[in-house]
Amino acid sequence: MTQTLNIIGGGMAGSEAAWQAAERGVPVVIHEMRPKVETFAHRTGNLAEMVCSNSFRSDDSEQNAVGLLHWEMRAANGLIMEHATRHRLPAGGALAVDRDPFAESVTAAIKAHPLIKISYDEITELPTSGHWIIATGPLTSGALAEAIQAETGADALAFFDAIAPIIHADSIDMSVAWMQSRYDKGATEEERKAYLNCPMTKDQYEAFIDALLTAEKTEFKEGETAGYFDGCLPIEVMAERGRETLRFGPMKPIGLTNAHDPENKPYAVVQLRRDNALGTLFNIVGFQTKMKYGAQTTVLRQIPGLENAQFARLGGIHRNTFINSPTLLDAQMRLKSQPHIRFAGQITGVEGYVESAAMGLLAGRMAAAEILGSTLDPVPETTAMGALVHHITGGAEAKTFQPMNVNFGLFPPLDGVRGGRKGRKERYKGYTDRAKVDWQGWLAPQALAAE
């Protein structure tokens, strides 16, 4: 009888790992503590619930590393990408997801699989035997985090992550705001108008920055010394780095023309992206915040067009936990001191929904192969998946290890040359062409073995 794979955590990584293993004939039990044990960020007991942004970022598999990761996961019959694509929203060149139907459909698919069971319990200690994947994500429960820390003999690494507010669409003043994707990107008219834009004059921008800087903010508890992940900085932290930082970041006006006043270029623009299929909710792009709730409503209503904004969810900040994977994990994503335990997802030090699910995909396949009596070949470092797993299991400098999104800087250079013999577009196309061939080559023997 085939041994069971146990997975702690039913987020992106845990759900994907369970699916990949079960599809290879391995019975799986997902141990998910929600809804019995709640977290700061989750609202439901659904698997794969999206708690921060609703975006999987760029879907361009020829010029973008995360788009290539999308492609690789689709080629591997990834559960998360299948349902994200099924519940996609217009977002220009990005893959934005209708978050609630997405999580509901992933949950339904997992529950319907004959080899997967869900146990709604909290695991508080490291298992001593069996086959396990820990995919508890950034909000690992305190008891389990302490158990991991005790085993690894190192202080848990952590950073602070923030959530952006969501606004009811019917409370936005469309006589001020207009619909347009930056540079009119998108294959259809709906995609070219996927974002809602609120313009600011210089005086309005300066007043907004002043309000941000003086707003009451959530303070960390004594002894909390974690920093921020640079890819998800609160807007107040960006403003503190310089008054123009936001105008060259999430509030940049380039590629946009005010439909109400096309002759005058906005000094800054706040963008909102559709958050559900109905178009009744919009999230403010790049506006993660640690402002207290009362301050948020006051400050954000200074944005032209949002003077009467009604909030479906306010922003917030929470502490994320991840391990020092380059020190602790082997190339098969196993804990070196306890090789019956693998880690997957954001707790390994990858950042982002897609990267987390990708590490779940690999962990699930690796665990299934081991249970079935074999070992998968190393994932080619020339692929997005391989570049990412190599980074977290030995490629990164352990002393300075921090959460990382997939990017072309993690890939081996083309033709052994690092840098600029080729133009960027040609170089990126070279990376993605090479990756697709090598990824299909890595998948092929597994497909034959499964037949």
Backbone torsions as a table, in degrees:
resi	resn	phi	psi	omega
1	MET	NA	133.4	-178.2
2	THR	-67.2	133.6	179.4
3	GLN	-67.3	154.8	-177.5
4	THR	-90.0	141.4	171.5
5	LEU	-97.3	124.8	176.8
6	ASN	-102.3	133.3	-179.1
7	ILE	-124.2	125.3	178.0
8	ILE	-95.3	113.2	-179.9
9	GLY	110.1	127.1	-178.5
10	GLY	-113.0	36.4	175.8
11	GLY	-83.9	-153.2	-179.1
12	MET	-59.5	-49.9	-175.5
13	ALA	-68.6	-45.7	-178.5
14	GLY	-63.5	-41.8	179.2
15	SER	-64.6	-44.5	-179.8
16	GLU	-66.0	-41.8	179.2
17	ALA	-61.4	-43.6	179.7
18	ALA	-61.2	-44.3	-178.3
19	TRP	-63.7	-46.2	-178.4
20	GLN	-62.5	-42.5	-179.8
21	ALA	-68.5	-43.9	-178.7
22	ALA	-64.8	-37.1	178.6
23	GLU	-64.9	-17.5	176.8
24	ARG	-98.6	11.1	174.3
25	GLY	90.0	12.2	-179.5
26	VAL	-98.6	126.2	175.8
27	PRO	-67.9	142.3	-173.8
28	VAL	-131.5	141.7	167.4
29	VAL	-120.8	122.2	173.4
30	ILE	-92.9	126.1	176.0
31	HIS	-101.9	106.1	-177.1
32	GLU	-120.3	122.3	-175.5
33	MET	-78.5	-21.8	178.0
34	ARG	-79.8	148.2	4.1
35	PRO	-89.8	2.1	-179.3
36	LYS	-61.1	-44.4	178.0
37	VAL	-111.8	116.7	-175.3
38	GLU	-87.3	162.2	173.1
39	THR	-121.1	171.9	178.9
40	PHE	-60.3	-39.2	-166.2
41	ALA	-100.5	-29.4	-174.9
42	HIS	-77.4	148.8	179.2
43	ARG	-113.4	-19.8	-173.9
44	THR	-130.6	-179.5	173.1
45	GLY	-101.3	9.7	-178.9
46	ASN	-68.4	149.2	171.4
47	LEU	-72.2	154.8	175.4
48	ALA	55.5	36.3	178.0
49	GLU	-71.2	132.3	178.2
50	MET	-88.8	121.8	-173.5
51	VAL	-110.9	-20.1	-179.3
52	CYS	-104.4	-111.6	175.5
53	SER	-72.5	167.5	171.5
54	ASN	-107.8	18.8	-175.1
55	SER	-108.1	136.5	171.1
56	PHE	-95.4	11.0	176.2
57	ARG	68.1	-158.6	-169.8
58	SER	-62.0	140.3	176.7
59	ASP	-104.0	12.4	-178.5
60	ASP	-82.2	108.2	-175.7
61	SER	-87.7	4.1	179.3
62	GLU	-108.5	-24.8	-175.4
63	GLN	-127.1	5.4	-175.4
64	ASN	-139.8	133.9	-175.4
65	ALA	-67.0	-38.5	179.7
66	VAL	-72.7	-31.8	174.1
67	GLY	-63.9	-37.9	174.9
68	LEU	-63.6	-39.7	177.7
69	LEU	-62.5	-39.6	173.0
70	HIS	-54.0	-49.6	-176.4
71	TRP	-60.4	-45.2	-178.3
72	GLU	-63.9	-40.3	179.7
73	MET	-67.9	-38.3	175.9
74	ARG	-63.6	-40.4	-180.0
75	ALA	-64.6	-25.1	179.6
76	ALA	-95.5	15.7	-179.4
77	ASN	56.8	46.5	-179.2
78	GLY	-69.3	132.7	179.5
79	LEU	-65.0	-45.9	-175.1
80	ILE	-63.6	-44.3	-179.6
81	MET	-68.9	-35.6	177.9
82	GLU	-59.0	-47.1	-176.1
83	HIS	-79.7	-28.8	173.6
84	ALA	-64.1	-42.9	178.8
85	THR	-66.4	-38.5	179.8
86	ARG	-64.2	-30.5	-176.5
87	HIS	-115.9	33.4	-178.1
88	ARG	-73.9	153.7	177.1
89	LEU	-116.7	153.9	175.3
90	PRO	-59.0	126.7	-178.7
91	ALA	-155.6	40.5	-179.0
92	GLY	61.9	-125.8	-180.0
93	GLY	-89.4	3.2	-178.7
94	ALA	-94.9	163.1	173.6
95	LEU	-105.1	96.0	175.3
96	ALA	-98.0	149.9	-168.8
97	VAL	-126.7	138.4	172.7
98	ASP	-75.1	98.8	-159.7
99	ARG	-63.0	-42.7	-176.2
100	ASP	-70.2	-50.1	175.8
101	PRO	-60.0	-34.4	177.3
102	PHE	-60.1	-52.4	-178.6
103	ALA	-63.9	-38.5	179.3
104	GLU	-63.8	-39.7	-178.0
105	SER	-73.5	-36.4	174.8
106	VAL	-63.0	-44.6	179.4
107	THR	-60.6	-43.8	179.8
108	ALA	-63.5	-40.8	179.9
109	ALA	-64.9	-42.7	178.9
110	ILE	-63.3	-46.1	-178.6
111	LYS	-64.9	-28.7	-177.9
112	ALA	-82.3	-13.9	-177.4
113	HIS	-74.2	127.3	-174.9
114	PRO	-65.4	-18.0	-177.3
115	LEU	-103.2	4.1	-178.2
116	ILE	-116.8	131.4	172.8
117	LYS	-120.2	152.6	177.4
118	ILE	-116.9	128.5	175.7
119	SER	-114.0	117.7	-176.9
120	TYR	-88.7	79.1	-179.3
121	ASP	-142.2	156.9	177.4
122	GLU	-96.5	126.4	174.3
123	ILE	-92.5	122.3	-173.7
124	THR	-110.0	-8.6	180.0
125	GLU	-132.4	156.4	176.3
126	LEU	-70.5	131.5	178.4
127	PRO	-66.2	146.5	-176.4
128	THR	-98.8	-10.4	-180.0
129	SER	-154.9	170.4	-179.6
130	GLY	93.3	-166.2	177.9
131	HIS	-117.6	122.4	-172.4
132	TRP	-135.5	146.5	167.5
133	ILE	-124.4	126.6	174.2
134	ILE	-96.9	113.2	-178.2
135	ALA	-131.5	50.0	-173.0
136	THR	-80.9	-6.9	174.4
137	GLY	73.7	-167.9	-175.3
138	PRO	-72.5	-17.4	-176.6
139	LEU	-107.7	45.5	176.7
140	THR	-56.7	136.3	-178.3
141	SER	-62.3	152.6	-175.6
142	GLY	-57.4	-43.6	-177.0
143	ALA	-64.3	-44.6	-180.0
144	LEU	-68.3	-39.4	177.9
145	ALA	-59.2	-40.5	178.0
146	GLU	-65.5	-38.1	178.4
147	ALA	-65.3	-40.4	177.6
148	ILE	-64.2	-43.5	-179.8
149	GLN	-63.1	-40.8	179.5
150	ALA	-63.7	-37.6	-178.8
151	GLU	-72.9	-41.2	-175.1
152	THR	-80.1	-19.0	178.8
153	GLY	70.8	19.0	-179.2
154	ALA	-133.6	153.4	175.4
155	ASP	-65.3	139.4	177.2
156	ALA	-63.6	133.1	174.3
157	LEU	-84.0	149.1	-177.7
158	ALA	-155.3	160.6	171.9
159	PHE	-145.8	166.6	179.2
160	PHE	-100.3	135.8	-178.8
161	ASP	-121.8	151.3	-174.9
162	ALA	-127.6	157.5	-177.7
163	ILE	-118.2	141.1	-180.0
164	ALA	-90.5	152.8	178.2
165	PRO	-71.9	157.5	175.8
166	ILE	-122.4	136.3	-172.2
167	ILE	-120.5	143.4	173.8
168	HIS	-70.6	127.1	-174.2
169	ALA	-60.4	-36.2	-175.8
170	ASP	-73.9	-2.2	176.2
171	SER	-100.1	4.3	180.0
172	ILE	-94.1	133.2	-178.6
173	ASP	-80.9	103.1	-177.3
174	MET	-80.6	-0.9	170.6
175	SER	-79.2	-13.3	177.0
176	VAL	-108.0	-47.4	-178.4
177	ALA	-81.9	160.2	175.1
178	TRP	-144.1	162.2	-177.4
179	MET	-99.5	124.5	177.1
180	GLN	-171.5	135.2	170.3
181	SER	-84.1	147.6	-179.6
182	ARG	-58.6	131.0	-176.8
183	TYR	61.0	18.5	179.8
184	ASP	56.4	37.5	179.8
185	LYS	-70.8	145.7	177.8
186	GLY	133.5	145.0	-177.3
187	ALA	-79.1	-24.1	-177.8
188	THR	-120.9	166.3	178.2
189	GLU	-62.2	-37.3	179.0
190	GLU	-63.1	-41.1	179.2
191	GLU	-70.5	-33.6	179.6
192	ARG	-71.4	-12.9	177.3
193	LYS	-122.9	39.9	-172.9
194	ALA	-82.1	-17.9	-176.6
195	TYR	-112.6	148.4	176.2
196	LEU	-103.6	134.8	-172.1
197	ASN	-122.2	134.8	177.7
198	CYS	-117.8	115.6	-174.5
199	PRO	-84.9	153.7	175.5
200	MET	-131.9	140.7	168.4
201	THR	-80.9	172.7	178.8
202	LYS	-61.0	-44.1	-179.2
203	ASP	-64.3	-40.6	178.9
204	GLN	-65.0	-39.5	179.2
205	TYR	-64.5	-45.7	-178.9
206	GLU	-63.0	-39.7	178.2
207	ALA	-66.8	-36.4	178.9
208	PHE	-65.9	-43.3	178.3
209	ILE	-62.0	-42.8	177.8
210	ASP	-59.1	-43.1	-179.3
211	ALA	-65.2	-40.4	177.9
212	LEU	-60.6	-46.0	-174.7
213	LEU	-67.7	-29.5	-176.8
214	THR	-99.8	-5.1	-177.2
215	ALA	-66.0	150.5	177.6
216	GLU	-73.1	132.1	-173.3
217	LYS	-123.9	157.5	175.8
218	THR	-68.9	130.2	178.8
219	GLU	-100.7	146.1	178.5
220	PHE	-76.3	153.7	177.8
221	LYS	-70.2	155.0	178.8
222	GLU	-57.9	132.0	179.8
223	GLY	94.7	-11.5	178.0
224	GLU	-83.7	112.9	-173.3
225	THR	-116.8	5.0	-178.2
226	ALA	-62.7	149.1	177.0
227	GLY	-92.7	-164.8	178.6
228	TYR	-104.1	153.5	168.3
229	PHE	-81.2	125.0	-172.9
230	ASP	-61.9	-24.9	-179.5
231	GLY	-78.6	-3.6	-175.9
232	CYS	-144.0	46.2	-177.0
233	LEU	-71.3	139.0	170.8
234	PRO	-59.9	147.0	-176.9
235	ILE	-62.5	-31.2	179.7
236	GLU	-66.9	-36.1	178.6
237	VAL	-66.8	-40.5	176.4
238	MET	-62.9	-41.6	-179.8
239	ALA	-64.3	-35.1	179.3
240	GLU	-67.2	-21.3	179.8
241	ARG	-81.9	-5.9	178.9
242	GLY	152.1	140.7	-173.4
243	ARG	-65.3	-23.1	-178.8
244	GLU	-95.2	-3.5	-174.3
245	THR	-57.8	-45.8	-178.9
246	LEU	-66.8	-33.8	-178.4
247	ARG	-70.8	-18.9	174.4
248	PHE	-107.0	10.0	177.7
249	GLY	-120.1	-121.0	-175.7
250	PRO	-67.1	-16.2	-179.3
251	MET	-104.5	19.6	-178.7
252	LYS	-66.9	140.2	-176.4
253	PRO	-92.3	-2.9	-173.0
254	ILE	-67.4	148.2	176.9
255	GLY	77.5	12.3	-176.7
256	LEU	-131.4	141.7	176.9
257	THR	-127.8	123.2	-178.2
258	ASN	-65.9	113.0	-177.6
259	ALA	-63.4	-25.3	-179.9
260	HIS	-84.5	-19.2	-176.9
261	ASP	-153.0	67.9	-171.0
262	PRO	-64.2	-19.1	-177.6
263	GLU	-80.1	-20.2	-177.3
264	ASN	-109.8	123.3	-178.7
265	LYS	-80.0	126.7	176.6
266	PRO	-62.4	148.1	176.5
267	TYR	-75.2	-33.0	177.5
268	ALA	-153.0	158.2	-179.7
269	VAL	-138.5	132.9	170.8
270	VAL	-97.7	125.4	-180.0
271	GLN	-103.5	144.5	173.4
272	LEU	-124.3	141.7	-178.6
273	ARG	-116.1	139.9	179.6
274	ARG	-56.6	135.5	-175.3
275	ASP	-108.4	-11.0	176.8
276	ASN	-147.4	164.8	-174.9
277	ALA	-65.8	-30.8	-180.0
278	LEU	-70.0	-19.0	-176.4
279	GLY	74.3	21.8	-179.5
280	THR	-92.2	-12.7	-178.8
281	LEU	-129.1	141.6	176.5
282	PHE	-133.3	137.5	173.1
283	ASN	-102.4	150.0	-176.9
284	ILE	-85.6	115.5	-170.8
285	VAL	-68.0	125.3	176.5
286	GLY	75.0	11.2	-175.1
287	PHE	-104.3	43.3	169.9
288	GLN	-60.1	142.9	-172.6
289	THR	-148.0	151.9	172.1
290	LYS	-116.2	14.8	173.9
291	MET	-63.6	146.1	174.3
292	LYS	-67.2	157.1	-171.2
293	TYR	-55.3	-47.1	-179.2
294	GLY	-60.9	-40.7	179.3
295	ALA	-66.9	-36.5	179.9
296	GLN	-58.7	-49.6	-177.4
297	THR	-62.5	-38.9	180.0
298	THR	-66.9	-49.2	-175.1
299	VAL	-70.7	-44.5	-175.9
300	LEU	-69.9	-25.2	176.2
301	ARG	-76.4	-2.1	170.6
302	GLN	-78.7	-13.9	179.8
303	ILE	-72.3	126.1	179.2
304	PRO	-55.3	130.1	-177.1
305	GLY	95.7	-16.9	-179.4
306	LEU	-113.2	19.8	-177.1
307	GLU	-59.9	-30.2	-179.2
308	ASN	-114.7	26.3	-175.7
309	ALA	-59.3	136.9	172.8
310	GLN	-111.4	130.9	-170.6
311	PHE	-99.5	124.2	173.5
312	ALA	-78.5	-29.3	175.6
313	ARG	-155.1	133.1	175.1
314	LEU	-88.9	162.2	-179.7
315	GLY	-74.2	173.3	179.5
316	GLY	-170.5	175.1	-178.5
317	ILE	-134.5	144.2	-179.6
318	HIS	-146.5	161.3	-176.7
319	ARG	-91.1	126.5	178.0
320	ASN	-103.6	142.9	-179.8
321	THR	-114.4	138.1	172.6
322	PHE	-146.5	158.2	-177.8
323	ILE	-98.5	164.0	176.4
324	ASN	-84.6	78.1	-172.3
325	SER	-57.1	-39.7	-179.2
326	PRO	-58.7	-27.7	178.6
327	THR	-87.5	-36.0	-166.8
328	LEU	-98.0	-25.8	-173.4
329	LEU	-108.0	147.6	172.7
330	ASP	-91.1	-177.1	-174.4
331	ALA	-67.1	-16.8	176.5
332	GLN	-95.8	15.2	176.9
333	MET	66.3	22.9	178.7
334	ARG	-93.3	146.2	173.7
335	LEU	-68.9	120.2	-173.1
336	LYS	-57.6	-37.4	-177.7
337	SER	-80.5	-18.3	179.9
338	GLN	-142.4	76.8	-169.8
339	PRO	-67.2	-5.1	174.1
340	HIS	-80.3	-2.7	-179.7
341	ILE	-114.7	125.7	171.2
342	ARG	-106.5	158.3	172.5
343	PHE	-117.6	149.0	179.2
344	ALA	-150.1	155.6	174.1
345	GLY	86.9	-159.2	-170.2
346	GLN	-66.3	-24.3	178.3
347	ILE	-65.0	-18.2	178.3
348	THR	-80.5	-10.0	-179.0
349	GLY	101.2	17.7	167.0
350	VAL	-94.4	157.1	-176.9
351	GLU	-125.1	129.0	176.8
352	GLY	115.7	150.2	178.8
353	TYR	-56.1	-47.8	-173.2
354	VAL	-67.3	-46.6	179.5
355	GLU	-61.0	-39.8	179.5
356	SER	-63.4	-47.2	178.6
357	ALA	-62.9	-37.6	179.8
358	ALA	-62.3	-42.2	178.4
359	MET	-68.7	-28.8	172.5
360	GLY	-66.6	-41.3	179.1
361	LEU	-59.1	-46.3	-179.6
362	LEU	-67.4	-45.2	-178.8
363	ALA	-61.2	-40.2	178.7
364	GLY	-63.6	-43.0	179.1
365	ARG	-68.3	-41.1	180.0
366	MET	-64.7	-43.6	179.6
367	ALA	-65.3	-41.3	-179.8
368	ALA	-63.4	-43.0	179.0
369	ALA	-61.0	-43.4	179.9
370	GLU	-62.6	-44.0	179.1
371	ILE	-62.9	-34.3	-178.6
372	LEU	-87.5	3.4	171.3
373	GLY	96.1	20.1	178.5
374	SER	-139.2	179.4	177.6
375	THR	-132.4	131.0	178.8
376	LEU	-70.5	146.4	172.6
377	ASP	-61.9	152.8	175.0
378	PRO	-55.7	141.7	178.4
379	VAL	-71.6	129.4	-179.3
380	PRO	-55.7	129.2	-179.7
381	GLU	-66.9	-12.8	178.9
382	THR	-78.0	-10.4	177.6
383	THR	-93.5	161.5	176.6
384	ALA	-62.4	-42.8	179.5
385	MET	-62.8	-45.6	-178.1
386	GLY	-68.7	-39.6	178.4
387	ALA	-61.6	-39.6	-177.6
388	LEU	-71.4	-47.6	-177.9
389	VAL	-68.6	-34.0	175.5
390	HIS	-63.6	-39.8	-179.8
391	HIS	-60.5	-45.5	-174.5
392	ILE	-82.2	-16.6	-177.7
393	THR	-109.2	19.0	175.5
394	GLY	153.6	-19.4	-178.5
395	GLY	-76.0	-27.5	-178.4
396	ALA	-83.9	155.6	174.1
397	GLU	-76.7	116.5	-172.6
398	ALA	-61.1	-35.7	-175.2
399	LYS	-68.0	-26.1	-177.2
400	THR	-118.7	17.6	-174.4
401	PHE	-61.1	128.7	179.1
402	GLN	-139.9	159.0	179.6
403	PRO	-54.2	142.3	-173.2
404	MET	-138.0	131.7	166.4
405	ASN	-79.4	156.8	173.4
406	VAL	-66.0	139.8	178.3
407	ASN	-158.7	160.3	-175.4
408	PHE	-68.2	-15.5	175.5
409	GLY	-65.6	-16.6	178.5
410	LEU	-86.8	-9.2	-173.9
411	PHE	-87.8	145.4	171.4
412	PRO	-60.3	142.2	-178.1
413	PRO	-64.7	154.9	177.2
414	LEU	-73.5	135.9	176.8
415	ASP	55.0	27.3	178.0
416	GLY	71.6	11.1	-177.7
417	VAL	-113.2	123.0	176.4
418	ARG	-95.1	127.7	175.6
419	GLY	113.3	-140.8	-152.9
420	GLY	-111.3	33.6	172.6
421	ARG	-62.5	-34.1	-179.6
422	LYS	-107.7	155.6	173.5
423	GLY	-67.1	161.6	-174.8
424	ARG	-60.4	-46.6	-178.1
425	LYS	-61.5	-42.7	179.3
426	GLU	-66.5	-39.1	-179.5
427	ARG	-66.2	-44.6	179.6
428	TYR	-64.2	-39.1	177.0
429	LYS	-64.3	-36.1	176.7
430	GLY	-63.9	-42.4	177.2
431	TYR	-59.7	-46.9	-173.8
432	THR	-72.8	-37.1	176.9
433	ASP	-62.1	-45.8	179.5
434	ARG	-62.8	-42.9	-177.5
435	ALA	-62.7	-42.5	-176.9
436	LYS	-64.3	-40.2	177.6
437	VAL	-65.0	-45.8	-175.9
438	ASP	-70.8	-34.4	178.6
439	TRP	-67.7	-42.9	177.7
440	GLN	-64.2	-34.5	176.7
441	GLY	-66.5	-35.5	178.2
442	TRP	-71.9	-35.9	-178.6
443	LEU	-74.2	-31.5	-169.9
444	ALA	-55.8	-48.9	-179.5
445	PRO	-62.7	-31.2	179.2
446	GLN	-69.8	-35.7	177.9
447	ALA	-66.4	-40.3	178.7
448	LEU	-65.8	-39.9	-179.6
449	ALA	-65.1	-30.2	-177.3
450	ALA	-78.6	-17.0	-176.8
451	GLU	-75.3	NA	NA
